[in-house]
Amino acid sequence: MAQHNAFYAQSGGVTAVINASACGVIEACRQAPEQIGKVYAGHNGIIGALTEDLIDVSQESDEAIAALRHTPGGAFGSCRYKLKDIDTHRAQYERLIEVFKAHDIRYFFYNGGGDSADTCLKISQLSEKLGYPLTAIHVPKTVDNDLPITDNSPGFGSVAKYIATSTREASLDIASMCATSTKVFVLEVMGRHAGWIAAAGGLAGEGEGEPPHLIIFPEVAFNRKAVMARVEESVKQYGYCVIVVSEGARYEDGTFLADAGNTDAFGHRQLGGVAPTLAGMIKQDLGYKYHWAVADYLQRAARHLASKTDVEQAYAVGREAVALALAGKNSMMPAIRRVSQSPYQWDVISAPLAQIANQEKFMPRDFISESGFAITQACREYLSPLIQGEDFPPFENGLPKVAKLKLAKVEQKLPTFTL
């Protein structure tokens, strides 16, 4: 088999473990020198391919690549840039193929969520139409845990661990002060359409009356009267109320509680702070003193508290992506399969991108309590293995060490391309 180069890029919001997937991809490529020559990374995701802004990963040491496993963020830069349909934006796709031809790139690894799976599928389809042999593999990643087929998405387990931990720790704070001070604490978490991260907050409490006392999911229509009744009941019964709310909480008609009126680069509605919105309602309706917090980037950047299971899975799908490509598989994604619940065991299988692109996996109704405000035992059993184990990064001078990369640029061979 002739030797050709590989391209790797990161897409969308980053996670605490997306670089672990990068590590898996790059290390697996380096272990197949007969088939894969150099590995190029797209600077700022797919934009790097379009603008021929490539990073020569072969100039990074093995030690630097290994350090990616414990480094959060996106080491090569990520982007929110969705390629439009091929018919009206064919020039962009043809440009990608031109760049790949110029640099003898025959392997394409795109690390991202549902939109990235769609991009990967489209590139694979066009390369086939144009007669250019390109093997395109999607590497799964999303804190939202909303990719279909895969049991869970790399990146989610670590966010779940962080949110469950933060909910438990903040609850102890509120409980200690509620007699004379704050009665209500609201924690806003990510999750536009699917409430997986909010559900993870439910792991913080293990018995009757333990916080969180209220979880607000995107899958359950927001009923202000019912929510206020539950808040008041909790304060009267326990002295305080802890709420975990998904950023995507919405009314019966689909309107977000915190719709900011704008859209992002993927066309999704921009959400502008459901925690202060909800806290304001509580103050207005019940008069309770409150505090609120938005986990925001902290939840997806907290590599110091990453789930060991999540790190191992993120690395494994990166390696398996290369194995699929070398086996001649195309338009596929390595997916995690739960083999056994107790003891928890998993492996990696392959899934066709046509069944993954632009699909979302929502919380099953039997994972949400009848009241709509808590998780069920079935949900707890699903979530619990995903937050197990610690994989602490090395520390230096009291702070976590991170990978230091050269990020050497590749010499451009084509005319400038304007996005």
C-alpha positions in Angstrom: 0.0 0.0 0.0 1.4 3.4 -1.0 2.0 6.0 1.6 -0.2 9.1 1.8 -0.8 11.9 4.2 -3.6 12.4 6.7 -5.6 15.5 7.8 -7.1 16.0 11.3 -9.2 18.9 12.5 -11.3 19.8 15.5 -14.8 21.3 15.2 -17.4 23.1 17.4 -17.2 23.6 21.1 -14.2 21.9 22.6 -14.2 19.5 25.6 -11.8 18.4 28.3 -10.9 15.4 26.3 -11.0 16.3 22.6 -7.2 16.5 22.6 -7.1 12.9 24.0 -8.9 11.9 20.7 -6.3 14.0 18.8 -3.6 12.1 20.7 -5.2 8.8 19.7 -5.4 9.7 16.0 -1.9 11.1 15.8 -0.2 8.2 17.7 -2.1 5.6 15.6 -1.0 7.4 12.4 2.6 7.4 13.6 2.4 3.7 14.1 1.4 3.1 10.5 4.4 4.6 8.6 3.9 2.4 5.6 0.4 3.7 4.9 0.5 7.2 6.4 3.3 9.8 5.9 2.7 13.1 7.5 -0.2 14.2 9.6 -1.5 17.7 9.0 -3.9 19.5 11.3 -6.3 22.1 10.2 -5.7 25.4 12.0 -9.1 26.4 13.4 -10.9 23.3 12.1 -12.2 23.0 8.6 -11.3 26.6 8.0 -7.7 25.6 8.0 -8.4 23.2 5.1 -10.3 25.8 3.1 -7.6 28.5 3.5 -4.7 26.0 3.3 -3.7 26.9 6.8 -2.2 23.6 7.8 -0.1 22.6 10.8 2.7 20.1 10.3 2.1 17.7 13.2 5.1 15.6 12.3 7.3 18.3 13.8 5.8 17.7 17.3 7.7 15.4 19.6 6.2 12.1 20.8 6.2 13.7 24.3 4.2 16.7 23.2 1.6 14.5 21.5 1.3 12.3 24.5 0.7 15.4 26.7 -2.4 16.2 24.6 -4.1 13.4 26.5 -4.2 15.6 29.6 -4.6 19.0 27.9 -8.1 20.6 27.6 -9.3 23.0 24.9 -8.6 22.4 21.2 -4.8 22.2 20.6 -5.0 23.0 16.9 -7.9 25.5 17.1 -11.5 24.7 16.5 -14.3 26.6 14.7 -18.0 26.9 14.4 -18.3 26.8 10.6 -20.7 24.6 8.8 -20.3 23.9 5.2 -23.5 24.6 3.3 -25.1 22.3 0.8 -22.9 21.0 -2.1 -25.2 22.3 -4.9 -25.0 26.0 -3.9 -21.5 26.0 -2.3 -19.7 23.6 -4.5 -16.7 25.8 -4.8 -15.9 25.3 -1.1 -16.0 21.5 -1.4 -13.9 21.6 -4.6 -11.4 23.8 -2.8 -11.0 21.2 0.0 -10.3 18.5 -2.6 -7.7 20.9 -4.3 -6.0 21.4 -0.9 -6.0 17.6 -0.2 -4.6 16.9 -3.7 -1.9 19.5 -3.3 -0.7 18.0 -0.1 -1.3 14.3 -1.0 -3.9 14.0 1.8 -6.0 10.8 1.4 -7.1 10.4 5.0 -9.6 12.8 6.6 -10.4 12.8 10.3 -12.9 15.3 11.6 -13.4 15.5 15.3 -16.7 17.0 16.3 -20.5 16.6 16.8 -23.5 16.2 14.6 -22.8 19.1 12.3 -19.2 17.9 11.8 -20.5 14.4 11.0 -22.6 16.1 8.2 -19.5 17.9 6.9 -17.5 14.7 6.9 -20.2 12.9 5.0 -20.5 15.6 2.4 -16.7 15.7 1.8 -16.7 11.9 1.4 -19.5 12.1 -1.1 -18.0 14.8 -3.2 -14.5 13.2 -3.3 -16.2 10.1 -4.7 -18.0 12.2 -7.3 -14.8 14.0 -8.3 -12.9 10.7 -8.5 -10.4 11.6 -5.7 -9.7 8.7 -3.3 -10.3 10.2 0.1 -11.2 8.1 3.2 -13.3 10.3 5.6 -13.8 9.3 9.2 -15.7 11.2 11.8 -14.3 11.2 15.4 -17.1 11.7 17.8 -17.1 14.6 20.3 -19.7 16.6 22.1 -20.4 17.5 25.7 -24.1 17.5 24.8 -24.2 13.7 24.5 -26.7 14.0 21.7 -25.0 11.9 18.9 -27.0 8.9 17.9 -25.9 5.2 17.8 -22.9 5.7 20.1 -23.9 4.9 23.7 -22.4 8.2 24.9 -20.3 10.9 23.3 -16.6 11.5 24.3 -16.5 14.8 26.3 -19.8 14.2 28.1 -18.6 12.0 30.9 -16.2 14.7 32.1 -18.8 17.4 32.0 -21.2 15.2 33.8 -18.6 14.5 36.5 -17.9 18.3 36.9 -21.6 19.3 37.1 -22.4 16.5 39.6 -19.5 17.5 41.7 -20.2 21.2 41.5 -23.9 20.7 42.3 -23.0 18.6 45.4 -20.3 21.1 46.6 -22.5 24.2 46.0 -25.4 22.5 47.8 -23.4 22.2 50.9 -22.6 25.9 50.8 -26.3 26.8 50.4 -27.4 24.3 53.1 -25.0 25.9 55.6 -26.3 29.4 55.0 -30.0 29.0 54.3 -31.2 29.7 57.8 -30.2 33.3 57.6 -29.3 33.9 54.0 -29.7 32.4 50.5 -32.7 30.1 50.1 -32.3 29.2 46.4 -29.4 28.3 44.2 -29.7 28.0 40.4 -27.0 26.3 38.3 -27.2 26.8 34.6 -25.6 24.1 32.4 -25.1 23.5 28.7 -27.6 21.6 26.6 -29.6 23.3 24.0 -32.1 20.6 23.0 -31.1 17.6 25.1 -30.9 17.6 28.9 -28.1 15.1 29.4 -25.8 17.5 31.3 -28.7 18.8 33.5 -29.5 15.1 34.2 -25.9 14.6 35.4 -26.6 17.2 38.2 -29.0 14.6 39.6 -26.1 12.3 40.5 -25.1 14.8 43.2 -27.9 13.6 45.5 -28.4 9.9 46.4 -31.4 10.0 48.8 -34.8 11.5 49.4 -34.5 15.3 49.9 -30.9 15.5 48.8 -30.1 18.3 46.2 -30.7 19.0 43.5 -34.4 19.4 44.4 -35.3 20.4 40.9 -33.9 19.7 37.4 -35.3 21.6 34.4 -34.9 19.7 31.1 -35.3 21.0 27.5 -37.4 17.8 26.9 -40.1 18.9 29.5 -42.1 22.0 28.8 -41.5 24.7 31.4 -44.5 25.4 33.6 -43.9 28.4 35.8 -46.6 27.6 38.2 -45.5 24.0 38.7 -41.8 25.1 39.1 -42.6 27.7 41.7 -44.7 25.3 43.6 -41.8 22.8 43.7 -39.4 25.5 44.8 -41.6 26.7 47.6 -42.2 23.1 48.8 -38.4 22.5 48.9 -37.7 25.6 50.9 -40.4 24.8 53.4 -39.4 21.2 53.7 -35.6 21.4 53.6 -34.8 25.1 54.2 -33.4 25.6 50.8 -33.8 24.7 47.1 -31.1 23.8 44.6 -32.0 23.9 40.9 -30.0 22.6 37.9 -31.4 24.1 34.7 -30.5 23.4 31.1 -29.7 26.4 28.9 -32.3 25.0 26.5 -35.3 25.2 28.9 -38.3 26.1 26.9 -42.0 26.8 27.1 -44.8 24.6 25.7 -44.6 26.5 22.4 -40.9 25.9 22.0 -39.7 29.4 23.0 -36.6 29.3 25.0 -36.7 30.9 28.5 -33.5 32.8 27.6 -33.7 33.4 23.9 -31.2 36.2 23.1 -32.7 36.8 19.7 -29.6 35.9 17.7 -28.2 32.9 15.9 -24.7 31.4 15.9 -22.6 30.3 12.9 -24.5 27.0 12.8 -27.9 28.7 12.7 -28.7 27.8 16.3 -30.5 30.3 18.5 -28.2 32.1 20.9 -29.3 31.6 24.5 -28.7 34.5 26.9 -28.7 33.3 30.5 -31.5 31.1 31.7 -30.2 31.1 35.3 -30.7 34.8 36.0 -34.1 34.6 34.1 -35.3 31.8 36.4 -33.8 33.4 39.5 -35.7 36.6 38.7 -39.0 34.7 38.4 -38.4 33.1 41.8 -37.7 36.5 43.4 -40.8 37.9 41.8 -43.1 35.1 42.6 -41.8 33.9 46.0 -39.5 36.6 47.2 -36.7 34.3 48.2 -33.1 35.4 48.3 -31.1 33.6 45.6 -27.7 33.0 44.0 -27.1 31.7 40.5 -24.1 30.5 38.6 -23.4 29.7 34.9 -21.0 26.8 34.5 -20.3 27.9 30.9 -16.7 27.1 29.7 -15.7 25.8 33.1 -17.7 22.7 32.7 -16.1 21.7 29.4 -12.6 22.8 30.2 -12.2 21.1 33.6 -9.6 18.5 32.6 -8.4 18.4 36.3 -11.7 16.7 37.2 -12.1 14.6 34.0 -13.7 11.2 34.2 -11.1 8.4 33.6 -13.8 6.5 31.6 -14.2 9.6 29.3 -10.5 10.0 28.8 -10.0 6.4 27.9 -13.0 6.4 25.5 -11.9 9.7 23.8 -8.5 8.2 23.2 -9.9 4.9 22.0 -12.2 6.5 19.3 -9.2 8.4 18.0 -7.2 5.3 17.5 -10.1 3.4 16.1 -10.8 6.1 13.6 -7.3 5.4 12.1 -7.9 1.7 12.2 -11.2 2.1 10.2 -9.4 4.3 7.6 -6.6 1.9 7.1 -9.1 -1.0 6.8 -10.7 0.9 3.8 -13.8 2.0 5.7 -15.3 5.3 4.5 -18.0 7.7 5.8 -17.9 5.9 9.2 -17.6 6.9 12.8 -16.2 4.9 15.7 -19.0 4.5 18.2 -19.0 3.4 21.8 -21.0 0.3 22.7 -22.0 -0.5 26.3 -21.4 -4.3 26.5 -22.2 -4.7 30.2 -23.8 -2.5 32.8 -22.5 -4.3 35.9 -19.6 -4.5 35.7 -19.5 -1.7 33.3 -17.7 -2.8 30.1 -17.6 -1.1 26.7 -16.0 -1.4 23.3 -15.8 0.5 20.0 -17.8 -0.4 16.9 -18.3 1.4 13.6 -21.4 3.3 12.6 -22.3 4.8 9.1 -22.3 8.6 9.0 -25.5 8.6 7.0 -27.3 7.6 10.2 -25.5 10.1 12.4 -25.3 13.4 10.5 -27.7 16.1 11.7 -29.4 13.7 14.1 -29.9 14.4 17.8 -30.4 12.0 20.6 -32.7 13.3 23.4 -33.2 12.1 26.9 -35.6 9.1 26.9 -38.8 9.9 28.8 -38.2 7.0 31.2 -34.9 8.7 32.3 -37.0 11.6 33.6 -39.2 11.2 36.7 -43.0 11.4 36.4 -42.9 14.9 37.9 -40.5 16.0 35.2 -38.1 17.5 37.8 -35.7 14.6 38.5 -33.9 11.7 37.0 -35.0 8.1 37.4 -33.1 5.1 38.6 -32.7 4.0 35.0 -31.0 7.3 34.2 -28.8 7.1 37.2 -27.6 3.6 36.1 -26.9 4.9 32.6 -24.9 8.0 33.8 -23.0 6.6 36.8 -20.4 4.5 34.9 -19.6 7.5 32.7 -18.2 9.6 35.6 -16.2 6.9 37.2 -12.5 7.2 37.9 -10.0 10.0 38.0 -7.2 10.7 35.5 -5.5 13.7 37.0 -3.0 15.7 34.8 0.5 16.2 36.0 0.9 19.3 38.1 3.7 21.8 38.3 4.0 24.7 40.7 0.5 23.9 41.9 -1.1 24.1 38.4 -1.9 21.5 35.8 0.7 21.0 33.0 -0.5 21.2 29.5 1.0 20.3 26.1 3.2 22.9 24.5 3.1 22.5 20.7 5.2 24.1 18.0 2.3 24.5 15.6 4.6 24.8 12.6 2.8 25.9 9.5 3.0 24.1 6.2 4.1 26.0 3.1 1.1 27.0 1.0 0.9 25.7 -2.6 -2.4 27.2 -3.9 -3.8 30.7 -4.5 -5.5 32.4 -1.6 -9.1 31.3 -1.0 -11.7 33.7 0.5 -14.4 32.2 2.7 
